[in-house]
């Protein structure tokens, strides 16, 4: 089991960093078919061709190979040990070397990591994964989802409070505003929007991550469709070159809420290659 977990995680990380899921490929094909701008259509076709080449060669989708973000699902009869967590981390290290990930870990103490004076770790595995998010599920599984998060979307993302005024429309309007600004500034569009609405900044960001894990391009709620439609009306287009396709889809998850005048909202405008995600069951 020890070696199996590490090798499964290694191969899953490579898959996440080098492939589009089937539903995302289909979403791009539909966008290409519906796009009215020849220039935008060419960009969409080129992105899809790049993704197919990356999958064939098992090479990175983008030079910014990303920071591993992990979500682990546990069924009711499953147990998780510290040894298993270490093997997951070992698999991440192996996967970053195999992909390969871009060496962008910063060496040094706290101050040197902040001001970037400690130099770069030459080992791709020096890129530490974000803390693992764990959630229960009804299935009898130990299932790991790996997402590779690039820097551009993180820069353009926003987590903040919204005074909801007892009106869902107010929150949706703010999401559309943030998303439109983020997509326009990002440049690497069309985007997939990840949105979480919770009671704290931590919860909203966690819900955003879960929305990206659970989201399906062919299945959109009324609110998800509305957000996508309204951002697309901005005419930002692929790579900011104008067109109908600024956003491919929106993945939204609303968590528990509190009796309060505010909602904490996290919006991440994932770039044209994100969410870079792959999933694996870690054995019996």
Secondary structure, 3 states (H helix, E strand, C coil): CHHHHHHHHHHHHHHHHHCCCHHHHHHHHHHHHHCCCHHHHHHHHHHHHHHHHHHHHCCCCCCCCCEEEEEEEECCCCCCCHHHHHHHHHHHHHHHHHHCCCCCCECCCHHHHHHCCCCECCCHHHCCCCCCEEEECCCCCEEEEEEEECHHHHHHCEEEEEECCCCHHHHHHHHHHHHHHHHHHHCCCCEEEEEEEECCHHHHHHHHHHHHHHCECCECCHHHHHHHHHHHCCCCCHHHCCCCCCEEEEEEEECCCCCCCEEEEEEEEECCCCCEEEEEECCC
